[in-house]
Amino acid sequence: MSLPGPIDPPARLLMGPGPITADPRVLRAMSAQLVGQYDPFMTDAMNEVMGLYRQVFVTGNQQTLLIDSTARGAIEAALVSLLEPGDRVLVPVMGRFGHLLVEIAQRCGAEVHTVDIEWGRIAELDVIEAALERVRPTLLATVHGDTSTTVLQPFDGLKELCERYDCLLYADVTATIGGNPFLTDAWGVDAATGGLQKCLGGPSGSAPATFSARAVEVIERRKSIEAGIRAEGDAVAAHPIRSNYFDLGMIFDYWSSRRLNHHTEATTMLYGARECARLVLEEGLEAYQARHALHGRAMLAGVQGLGLEVFGDLEHKMANIVGVVIPDGVDGEAVRGTMLADFGIEIGTSFGPLAGRVWRIGTMGYNARTDAVLTTLSALETVLRRVGVAVPTGGGVDAAYDAYGAAA
């Protein structure tokens, strides 16, 4: 039996909805040697990560940490730890990832109610309020920015609604954290979970998360320490959190000075997550977000400069991704395949009702830069011409240059 050779991935420029091309500095950090999980260097690094992500989330929450999983695992950790079977949950569904919140909450045994919004639109505040008044949930769970539609849900006013109807507020910020403003404390968000593989410029596999004192109180009421690590006086609940791995009560203890041995921290991912946050803050959070906004505007202008239709509510567009309506008669997957094969550039497909109708092009993290934007627009123009679409010569690149010039 012959062995495969060493890993040697092809050169790619990942300009889809994520994952994106990881920042080389993050990859270098992840090549650092391991230490033991209770080595002072390791516990200091964990504390540093908590401090860094408090600044990224713009929060004072003590329980700001990493969940050792992809972003989806962090969503599940939050919901399974906050929800008891029978709890009512309200989910505005505006795209694929609203449906994901519904499914996970249902699997937690919750009674799930939805506000169903046309994909590409936002849930208006009065619509959410009417549903809150009708349902009276314990949790309002929403996606801040859904990459399936490229639309950013406003959070203004949700804090006041959740206070009025006495429910917690959860936000999935996987696609937005770092690259779009997200004010955890000012917006009254009780729990938010993200991922590294989009605006933060890292790989998938570690999920930053933050939890308010109110959320922590709910989780602590369900706390139950497993028998093998339990000390005298530790909590044992009759109805514990239904997942052991995603039990935030024990994970909080692991990240505390107690260092409860719940699991072995994913050291390499922690190094990467630490570097992601460090780089955001080294640039400055506002400057980092301004960079995403600038290159997002340039990509949007470039797509429009090619005469292509943009999908979704542009007034509420995410800074880091644009949806492009595939021209009539064009095989969207064939275009994506040619861009990958001939230019080494990946753009995204879409899901559900948008499958085959929309491409998604990301400008985020390490790829929120001028050369990546211009190269992608040039390649897209070339491939479209080859499949018979009459796009303006240089229209995309020229329009992007104009957007950059207007911002100078």
PEWOMO-V942719 format. One record per residue. N is the residue number from 1. RES is the residue in one small letter. OMEGA is omega in degrees with one decimal (999 if undefined). Layout:
BEGIN
n;res;omega
N;RES;OMEGA
N;RES;OMEGA
END
This chain:
BEGIN
n;res;omega
1;m;-179.7
2;s;179.1
3;l;173.1
4;p;177.2
5;g;177.2
6;p;179.4
7;i;179.6
8;d;-175.3
9;p;178.2
10;p;176.1
11;a;-179.5
12;r;168.4
13;l;-173.3
14;l;-176.6
15;m;176.0
16;g;-177.7
17;p;-179.7
18;g;7.3
19;p;176.0
20;i;177.4
21;t;-177.4
22;a;176.1
23;d;-179.7
24;p;179.5
25;r;175.8
26;v;179.0
27;l;176.9
28;r;178.6
29;a;-177.8
30;m;176.7
31;s;-179.4
32;a;-176.4
33;q;177.4
34;l;167.6
35;v;179.0
36;g;-173.4
37;q;175.6
38;y;173.2
39;d;179.2
40;p;177.7
41;f;-177.8
42;m;-178.7
43;t;174.3
44;d;179.3
45;a;177.5
46;m;178.2
47;n;177.3
48;e;179.1
49;v;179.3
50;m;179.7
51;g;-179.8
52;l;-176.6
53;y;170.0
54;r;179.0
55;q;178.5
56;v;179.1
57;f;-178.1
58;v;-174.9
59;t;171.1
60;g;-176.0
61;n;175.3
62;q;-176.9
63;q;174.3
64;t;-166.2
65;l;176.6
66;l;170.1
67;i;-174.0
68;d;-178.9
69;s;167.2
70;t;-179.6
71;a;179.4
72;r;177.4
73;g;178.7
74;a;174.6
75;i;-179.1
76;e;178.5
77;a;-179.4
78;a;-174.2
79;l;-178.7
80;v;179.7
81;s;-178.9
82;l;-171.5
83;l;168.7
84;e;176.4
85;p;-179.2
86;g;176.5
87;d;177.4
88;r;179.4
89;v;173.9
90;l;-179.3
91;v;167.9
92;p;-177.4
93;v;-176.8
94;m;-177.0
95;g;-175.3
96;r;-170.1
97;f;165.9
98;g;175.4
99;h;178.1
100;l;177.7
101;l;178.0
102;v;-177.0
103;e;-178.7
104;i;179.3
105;a;176.9
106;q;179.4
107;r;174.2
108;c;-179.1
109;g;-179.1
110;a;171.6
111;e;-169.2
112;v;175.0
113;h;-176.1
114;t;164.1
115;v;-172.8
116;d;-175.4
117;i;175.3
118;e;178.8
119;w;-177.5
120;g;178.5
121;r;176.5
122;i;171.9
123;a;-179.4
124;e;-174.6
125;l;-177.8
126;d;177.2
127;v;177.7
128;i;-178.9
129;e;179.6
130;a;179.2
131;a;177.3
132;l;-179.6
133;e;-178.9
134;r;-171.2
135;v;-174.8
136;r;-175.7
137;p;170.3
138;t;-177.1
139;l;167.6
140;l;-176.9
141;a;-177.7
142;t;176.7
143;v;-179.1
144;h;176.6
145;g;-175.7
146;d;-177.1
147;t;179.6
148;s;-179.4
149;t;-178.2
150;t;-174.3
151;v;-177.8
152;l;-179.5
153;q;176.8
154;p;177.6
155;f;177.5
156;d;177.3
157;g;-178.8
158;l;178.5
159;k;-178.0
160;e;178.0
161;l;-179.0
162;c;175.4
163;e;-178.1
164;r;-176.6
165;y;171.6
166;d;175.9
167;c;175.0
168;l;178.5
169;l;176.6
170;y;178.2
171;a;168.6
172;d;-177.9
173;v;-177.4
174;t;-171.9
175;a;-171.3
176;t;-170.2
177;i;-178.3
178;g;-174.0
179;g;178.4
180;n;178.6
181;p;174.5
182;f;-172.0
183;l;-172.0
184;t;-175.2
185;d;-178.0
186;a;-179.8
187;w;176.7
188;g;-179.4
189;v;-177.5
190;d;178.2
191;a;177.5
192;a;179.2
193;t;-176.9
194;g;177.9
195;g;-177.0
196;l;-161.0
197;q;-179.7
198;k;-174.5
199;c;-177.3
200;l;169.6
201;g;178.9
202;g;176.9
203;p;172.3
204;s;175.3
205;g;175.1
206;s;-171.3
207;a;173.9
208;p;-178.4
209;a;178.4
210;t;-174.6
211;f;179.8
212;s;176.8
213;a;179.3
214;r;178.1
215;a;179.4
216;v;179.1
217;e;178.0
218;v;-178.2
219;i;-178.3
220;e;178.9
221;r;-179.2
222;r;-172.5
223;k;176.9
224;s;-177.7
225;i;-177.5
226;e;-169.4
227;a;-173.3
228;g;-179.5
229;i;-175.0
230;r;173.9
231;a;179.8
232;e;-179.7
233;g;178.5
234;d;-177.5
235;a;171.6
236;v;-174.3
237;a;176.2
238;a;179.8
239;h;-175.3
240;p;171.2
241;i;-167.6
242;r;175.5
243;s;173.8
244;n;-175.7
245;y;-177.1
246;f;178.2
247;d;-175.6
248;l;176.4
249;g;178.5
250;m;178.9
251;i;175.7
252;f;179.0
253;d;179.0
254;y;-179.5
255;w;179.7
256;s;178.1
257;s;177.7
258;r;-179.0
259;r;177.8
260;l;-173.4
261;n;-179.9
262;h;178.9
263;h;175.3
264;t;-178.0
265;e;178.1
266;a;-167.8
267;t;-177.2
268;t;177.8
269;m;177.2
270;l;176.2
271;y;-179.1
272;g;179.8
273;a;177.3
274;r;-178.5
275;e;176.5
276;c;-178.5
277;a;-179.2
278;r;-179.3
279;l;176.1
280;v;-174.5
281;l;174.5
282;e;176.5
283;e;-174.7
284;g;-174.5
285;l;-179.1
286;e;178.4
287;a;178.7
288;y;178.8
289;q;177.2
290;a;176.9
291;r;177.1
292;h;-179.8
293;a;-178.7
294;l;-176.1
295;h;173.1
296;g;176.8
297;r;-179.4
298;a;178.3
299;m;177.1
300;l;179.3
301;a;-179.9
302;g;177.7
303;v;178.1
304;q;177.9
305;g;174.9
306;l;179.5
307;g;-178.2
308;l;178.9
309;e;178.9
310;v;-178.4
311;f;169.2
312;g;-177.5
313;d;-175.6
314;l;178.2
315;e;-178.0
316;h;-179.4
317;k;170.5
318;m;-179.2
319;a;-163.8
320;n;-179.2
321;i;177.9
322;v;175.2
323;g;-176.9
324;v;177.6
325;v;-179.1
326;i;-178.3
327;p;178.4
328;d;176.5
329;g;-178.8
330;v;174.1
331;d;-175.1
332;g;-179.4
333;e;177.5
334;a;177.1
335;v;178.5
336;r;-179.0
337;g;179.1
338;t;177.7
339;m;179.6
340;l;-175.8
341;a;-172.3
342;d;-176.5
343;f;-178.3
344;g;-177.8
345;i;176.7
346;e;167.2
347;i;-170.3
348;g;169.1
349;t;178.5
350;s;-170.0
351;f;169.4
352;g;-177.8
353;p;-179.8
354;l;-179.5
355;a;-179.6
356;g;-177.3
357;r;-170.4
358;v;164.6
359;w;175.8
360;r;-177.1
361;i;-177.0
362;g;172.2
363;t;-171.8
364;m;178.0
365;g;-178.4
366;y;-177.4
367;n;173.7
368;a;-177.5
369;r;-170.6
370;t;-175.2
371;d;179.3
372;a;179.2
373;v;-176.0
374;l;179.3
375;t;-179.4
376;t;179.6
377;l;179.5
378;s;179.7
379;a;-179.7
380;l;178.0
381;e;-177.4
382;t;-177.7
383;v;178.5
384;l;177.8
385;r;-177.0
386;r;177.6
387;v;171.1
388;g;178.2
389;v;-177.8
390;a;178.2
391;v;-179.8
392;p;179.3
393;t;179.7
394;g;-174.5
395;g;-179.2
396;g;-178.9
397;v;-179.9
398;d;-179.4
399;a;177.2
400;a;176.2
401;y;178.7
402;d;178.3
403;a;177.5
404;y;-179.5
405;g;-178.9
406;a;-178.1
407;a;-174.6
408;a;999
END
